[in-house]
């Protein structure tokens, strides 16, 4: 078994134990993190807020006006759900956190209805 398959099996086990999040939700968070870090001048650790902003941008880029519907289908209904997924990935060793990182960094950062409306200016959130 190669390393990618081993990580996928770990994530699948976490998904089984942590409903309502789907495997697609975990993959999306990892993809959004990659997009967020890639957009930086130099790769570095990103804060919860920075990641949430990147997630929002990536979701709208991928799914446009259906972003909220897709995220809801995957079990994601609020910003803290992204934090829970991130910390589950930290728990299995796929992601790392800094000592100051905490789940509360993801709590209530933006309203889903407003954040995933493509007609709104991101600065208004």
Rosetta blueprint (number, residue, H / E / L):
1 X L
2 X L
3 X H
4 X H
5 X H
6 X H
7 X H
8 X H
9 X H
10 X H
11 X H
12 X H
13 X H
14 X H
15 X H
16 X H
17 X H
18 X L
19 X L
20 X L
21 X L
22 X L
23 X H
24 X H
25 X H
26 X H
27 X H
28 X H
29 X H
30 X H
31 X H
32 X H
33 X H
34 X H
35 X H
36 X H
37 X H
38 X H
39 X L
40 X L
41 X L
42 X L
43 X L
44 X L
45 X L
46 X L
47 X L
48 X H
49 X H
50 X H
51 X H
52 X H
53 X H
54 X H
55 X H
56 X H
57 X H
58 X H
59 X H
60 X H
61 X H
62 X H
63 X H
64 X H
65 X H
66 X H
67 X H
68 X H
69 X H
70 X H
71 X H
72 X H
73 X H
74 X L
75 X L
76 X L
77 X L
78 X L
79 X H
80 X H
81 X H
82 X H
83 X H
84 X H
85 X H
86 X H
87 X H
88 X H
89 X H
90 X H
91 X H
92 X L
93 X L
94 X L
95 X L
96 X L
97 X L
98 X L
99 X L
100 X L
101 X L
102 X L
103 X H
104 X H
105 X H
106 X H
107 X L
108 X L
109 X L
110 X L
111 X L
112 X H
113 X H
114 X H
115 X H
116 X L
117 X L
118 X L
119 X L
120 X L
121 X L
122 X H
123 X H
124 X H
125 X L
